[in-house]
Amino acid sequence: VRHSVEVKSYSLDLLIALCLIWQAWSLLQAPKHVARWVVFTLSGCLMVWASYPAVFIIGGAMFVLAFRLKQERVSAMWLAGWVGSGALMAGSFLAMWKLIATGQEVNHAGIHELRGWASAFPPMDSPVGFVVWFFRSHTGNMLAYPIGGNHGGSTATFLLIIFGIIAMWRTGHRAALALLLSPVPLMFLAAALKKYPYGDSARVEQHIAPAACLLAGAGLVAFLNHGWKKRGVVSGMQIASVTMLCIIAYGLFRDISEPYKKESDKVALQTVQDLANR
């Protein structure tokens, strides 16, 4: 029950983010494609009702698309279409916020003081504290792919993402890079306003998982390219792929053999069974 409750909602955040990124990327390839704009706008209007952080993906993508339209030197009609698309999606999000989110916020008024949230807000009044928060957030649970955790457990993934960012910039894949990183400023702004956590928990940051994994993958390839010859790069990628499969297999075996998240969950189940037997 514990796993299913967590997997359902947060995996939906990841799926929606991936769909929106895919649609935005197709628009970057053809910014004057009317049908793609319609699909992206309708998807955005619908998906904000199923995923809170979808607004970060949509907002970031709209900024990148605005820059792309500017590069194309489109007519005022296209700019008006961009404004209309953004207004529709923003209106849908505000309607959801008014009808659903405000009630949840009132009923969870103390959530900002909980450990999982309080530590995920940047300390804007302390430069030193901000630097500590920044590195703790980006080497912790938020980037725990394929494995990792708090207290620097995801440092390797963070470094691979940095390598990936540098590699994509140098090789000219800057539009893709901008799209993948575009939600981050909005996420930081929301965290600074204490409206949505940044870092600390992988669960509430699933919308950044597609970008994190793609950038880490690009970083791994860049790292292999830097140190090995072409045949070595292919071998390195094969080793990495096999390693990923082994991690998946180990995770499946562990969850089947120990179908509980914590030992206390197992004890609670045994206690209830003992009471039922008595």
C-alpha positions in Angstrom: 0.0 0.0 0.0 2.8 2.4 0.9 4.6 1.9 -2.4 1.5 2.1 -4.5 0.3 5.3 -2.9 3.7 6.9 -3.6 4.3 5.5 -7.1 0.9 6.4 -8.6 0.9 10.2 -8.1 4.6 10.9 -8.5 5.1 8.7 -11.6 2.3 10.7 -13.2 4.3 13.9 -12.6 7.2 12.3 -14.5 5.0 11.0 -17.3 3.3 14.4 -17.8 6.7 16.2 -17.7 8.1 13.9 -20.3 5.0 14.4 -22.6 5.2 18.2 -22.3 9.0 18.2 -23.0 8.4 16.0 -26.0 5.7 18.3 -27.4 7.7 21.5 -26.7 10.7 19.9 -28.5 8.6 19.2 -31.5 7.6 22.9 -31.5 11.2 24.0 -31.3 11.8 22.1 -34.5 8.8 23.6 -36.3 7.7 26.8 -34.4 5.1 27.7 -37.1 3.3 24.3 -37.0 -0.3 25.2 -36.0 -1.4 21.7 -35.1 1.6 21.2 -32.7 0.7 24.5 -31.0 -2.9 23.3 -30.6 -1.8 20.0 -29.1 0.7 21.6 -26.8 -1.8 24.2 -25.6 -4.6 21.6 -25.0 -2.2 19.3 -23.2 -1.0 22.1 -21.0 -4.5 23.1 -20.1 -5.4 19.6 -19.2 -2.2 18.4 -17.5 -2.1 21.2 -14.8 -5.2 19.5 -13.3 -3.3 16.2 -12.9 0.1 17.5 -11.9 1.1 20.5 -9.8 4.7 20.8 -11.2 3.5 20.6 -14.8 3.3 24.4 -14.6 7.1 24.6 -14.2 7.6 22.6 -17.5 5.0 24.6 -19.3 6.3 28.0 -18.1 9.9 27.2 -18.9 9.0 25.8 -22.3 7.0 28.9 -23.2 10.0 31.1 -22.5 12.2 29.0 -24.7 9.6 29.0 -27.5 9.3 32.8 -27.3 13.0 33.0 -28.0 12.6 30.6 -30.8 9.9 32.6 -32.4 12.0 35.7 -32.0 14.8 34.0 -33.9 12.3 33.1 -36.7 11.3 36.8 -36.9 7.6 35.8 -37.1 4.7 38.2 -37.7 2.6 39.8 -35.0 0.0 37.1 -35.5 2.3 34.4 -34.3 3.3 36.4 -31.3 -0.4 36.9 -30.5 -0.8 33.2 -30.8 2.0 32.6 -28.3 0.3 35.0 -25.9 -3.1 33.4 -26.4 -1.6 29.9 -25.8 0.1 31.1 -22.6 -3.0 32.8 -21.4 -5.1 29.7 -21.9 -2.7 27.5 -20.0 -2.2 30.1 -17.2 -6.0 30.5 -16.9 -6.4 26.7 -16.6 -3.8 26.6 -13.9 -5.3 29.5 -12.0 -8.7 27.8 -12.2 -7.3 24.6 -10.8 -5.5 26.6 -8.0 -8.7 28.3 -7.0 -10.9 25.2 -7.1 -8.5 22.6 -5.7 -5.1 23.8 -4.5 -6.3 26.6 -2.2 -8.4 24.1 -0.2 -5.4 21.7 0.1 -3.2 24.6 1.2 -5.6 25.6 3.9 -5.9 22.0 5.2 -2.1 21.5 5.2 -1.2 24.9 6.7 1.8 23.5 8.6 3.4 21.6 5.8 6.0 24.3 5.3 7.4 23.6 8.7 7.8 19.8 8.1 11.4 18.5 7.7 10.8 17.4 4.1 9.6 20.9 3.1 11.4 23.4 5.4 14.9 22.2 4.3 13.9 22.4 0.7 13.4 26.2 0.7 16.6 28.3 0.0 17.7 30.6 2.9 17.7 33.9 1.0 18.9 35.8 4.0 22.2 33.9 4.3 24.8 33.7 1.5 26.7 31.0 3.2 23.5 29.1 4.0 22.4 29.5 0.4 25.6 27.9 -1.0 25.3 25.0 1.5 21.6 24.6 0.5 22.5 24.7 -3.2 25.0 21.9 -3.1 23.0 19.8 -0.6 19.9 20.0 -2.9 21.8 19.1 -6.1 23.8 16.2 -4.6 20.9 14.8 -2.6 17.7 12.9 -3.3 16.5 15.2 -6.1 19.1 13.7 -8.5 19.2 10.2 -7.2 19.4 8.6 -10.6 20.1 5.7 -11.1 21.0 5.5 -7.4 21.9 8.1 -4.8 20.6 9.8 -1.7 21.0 12.6 0.7 24.3 13.8 2.3 26.1 13.9 -1.1 24.9 10.5 -2.3 24.0 11.8 -5.7 27.3 13.7 -6.3 28.3 11.5 -9.2 25.0 12.2 -11.0 25.3 15.9 -10.4 28.8 15.9 -11.9 27.6 14.0 -14.9 24.8 16.5 -15.4 27.4 19.3 -15.3 29.5 17.4 -17.9 26.3 17.0 -20.0 25.5 20.7 -19.8 29.0 21.7 -21.0 29.0 19.1 -23.7 25.6 20.1 -25.1 26.6 23.8 -25.1 29.9 23.1 -26.9 28.3 20.8 -29.5 25.6 23.3 -30.4 22.6 21.5 -28.9 21.7 24.7 -27.1 18.0 24.7 -27.8 17.6 21.2 -26.3 19.7 22.3 -23.3 17.6 25.4 -22.8 14.4 23.4 -22.9 15.7 20.8 -20.4 16.9 23.5 -17.9 14.0 25.9 -18.4 11.9 24.7 -15.5 14.7 25.2 -13.0 14.4 29.0 -12.6 10.7 28.7 -12.0 11.3 25.9 -9.5 13.8 28.1 -7.6 11.4 31.0 -7.6 8.6 28.9 -6.2 10.9 27.6 -3.5 12.1 31.1 -2.6 8.4 32.0 -2.2 7.9 28.8 -0.1 5.3 27.6 -2.5 6.9 24.3 -3.7 10.0 22.5 -2.4 13.2 22.4 -4.3 15.4 19.3 -3.7 15.4 17.1 -0.5 12.8 14.7 -1.8 12.9 12.8 -5.1 9.1 12.2 -4.9 8.0 15.9 -5.4 10.8 16.5 -8.0 9.8 13.8 -10.5 9.1 16.4 -13.1 12.8 17.2 -13.3 13.8 13.5 -13.7 13.6 13.4 -17.5 15.9 16.4 -17.8 18.3 15.0 -15.1 18.5 11.6 -16.7 19.0 12.9 -20.3 21.7 15.4 -19.1 23.4 12.8 -17.0 23.4 10.5 -20.0 24.9 13.2 -22.2 27.5 13.8 -19.5 28.4 10.1 -19.4 29.0 10.0 -23.2 31.0 13.2 -23.0 33.1 11.7 -20.2 33.8 8.6 -22.2 34.5 10.6 -25.3 37.1 12.6 -23.4 39.1 9.7 -22.1 38.6 6.8 -24.5 38.8 6.1 -28.2 35.7 5.4 -30.3 35.6 1.7 -29.6 36.2 2.3 -25.9 33.2 4.8 -25.8 30.9 2.1 -27.3 32.2 -0.4 -24.7 31.8 2.0 -21.9 28.2 2.7 -23.0 27.5 -1.0 -23.1 28.9 -1.5 -19.6 26.8 1.4 -18.3 23.7 -0.1 -19.9 24.3 -3.5 -18.3 25.0 -1.8 -15.0 21.6 0.1 -15.2 19.8 -3.2 -15.9 21.5 -4.8 -12.9 20.3 -2.0 -10.7 16.8 -2.5 -12.0 17.0 -6.2 -11.4 18.4 -5.7 -7.9 15.6 -3.2 -7.1 12.9 -5.7 -8.3 14.4 -8.5 -6.3 14.7 -6.4 -3.2 11.1 -5.1 -3.3 9.8 -8.6 -3.9 11.8 -10.2 -1.0 11.2 -7.2 1.3 7.8 -5.7 0.3 8.0 -2.9 2.8 9.8 0.4 2.9 10.9 0.4 6.5 11.3 -2.2 9.2 8.6 -0.4 11.2 6.1 -1.1 8.4 6.8 -4.8 8.7 6.4 -4.7 12.5 3.1 -2.8 12.2 1.8 -5.4 9.8 2.8 -8.2 12.2 1.2 -6.4 15.1 -2.1 -6.0 13.3 -2.0 -9.7 12.3 -1.3 -10.8 15.9 -4.2 -8.7 17.1 -6.5 -10.1 14.5 -5.5 -13.7 15.4 -6.3 -13.0 19.1 
